[in-house]
Amino acid sequence: MFVEPQFSPSPEVHASARRAPAPPPALRVGMIGTGTVGSGVWRVLRRNRDLINARAGRAIEIVAVAARNTARAATALDGAPGVRLLTDPLQLAADPGVDVVLELAGGTGAARDWVQAALAHGKHVVTANKALLATHGEALAQTAARHGRVLAYEAAVAGSVPVIKALREGLAANRITALAGVLNGTSNYILTRMQAAGLGFAAALTEAQALGYAEADPAFDVDGTDAAHKLALLAANAFGMPVRLDAVHVEGIRDLQRGDVAAAAHLGYAVKLLAVAEQQECEGRMAIQLRVHPALVPARHPLALLDGATNGLLVRGDAAGSAFFSGAGAGGEPTASAVLADLIDLARLPAVSSPTPTGPGVPTLGTHRRAGDDPAVLPMAPVKTPHLLRLLPGAALCETAVLRALAREGVRVRRRTWAAPVTPGGAPELLLLTAPTPDALAAEATAHLQAYTGAQVRRLRVELCSALTDEQ
């Protein structure tokens, strides 16, 4: 019988087997800004350091911080042990000891210069700045591509909710047909309180400011600007189009009355500030609706059930069907969660610390676009939705005459009812739900109806985006 010879490894082989491979170098991070988000990143990174490093495959270290007030920054970072404190963010861009720059200060002027400089010096950039990207995203994406660097911004849209990653990666094989979301926590808190407590807009805003949900100047949130920034970024990733902030139709919630919210509830709806992007064929070519405005959503729909400052996004793809994402849309640690997720992705890149470009990878805006591929943006005038018409005062109104007047305008009414007045002692209100009607026609018919009846006519859209329902 043949017996296989046994060989004893040499001592050198034993030593080699015991020797663990050298860990990759740490990812060295320079951070601009130590406010709510910056200090949140610091806390979460320190608290979950071992877990984050294990998932990243290397250590992630904040080695330098730029802030206007370095003493205040040191306090925010618990003394900032081992961290170089700088006053000029451009120093981080040129610092050879920094691999990634975190831009967490906000703004669209100086922040653009910092990000461009960082990319040009071979740094990857992570930002939570949706205003910057909605305004200068195209140019910054081109700079990132030219230098082979990554510009990551998961935290810029919906806080902790990973919607950018879902569109660029998880749903990358899908033709996205529509998305609709509640993307501003301040407005959603105000609308929640108007519905749940019967508050007027001013009272709900005051409450939101007292609780820290709204700024002293709330215009950015309640006028729809913040949601428009986020929608422009989502649409670019969903539809392979440029960032078209200028093409977004924007209306806020400042003019909403508590009677509008009560009328919606009477009909089985909730009022939400919706951000909607949807494909629609127009004259033989595919066009995109881009709109932010208050809208009625069926009360049992997941978007209607988002309370307080929660954000949510519903996306429809041709293969995946409908996917719904929700979670904390703002706050230091929820936003830090998204910032650190981007850092972990960067730490996993094999050449992240190398001067060699990393290659195309995941495109900054989701698609490797070719010139001429950009879809058109549909103006608001032809967009069809049902409309709620709320007529005040109802006591002097002849329902039949109102319906005839709308029919002459080409507006068909699907449902009509009388509702008790919001103010005690007031007259009943006539509530009308129209069939889907082009926006321009609905606005014109509302103005004519108001002149004809002498009543105040309030108009709100009822959302019929295909992300919400199959009905077209």
Secondary structure, DSSP 8 states (H G I E B T S, - for coil): ----------HHHHHHHH--------EEEEEE--SHHHHHHHHHHHHTHHHHHHHHTS-EEEEEEE-S-HHHHHHHTTT-TT-EEES-HHHHHH-TT-SEEEE-S--SSHHHHHHHHHHHTT-EEEE--HHHHHHHHHHHHHHHHHTT--EE-GGGSSTTS-HHHIIIIITTTS-EEEEEEE--HHHHHHHHHHHHH---HHHHHHHHHHTTSS-SS-HHHHTSHHHHHHHHHHHHHHHT----GGG-EE--STT--HHHHHHHHHTTEEEEEEEEEEEEEETTEEEEEEEEEEEEEETTSTTTT--TTEEEEEEEETTTEEEEEEEE-SSHHHHHHHHHHHHHHHHTSTTTTSSS---S-S-TTSS---TT---EEE-STT-EE-EEEEEE--TT--HHHHHHHHHHHT--EEEEEEE--SSTT---EEEEEE-SEEHHHHHHHHHHHHHHH-SEEEEEEE---TTT-S--
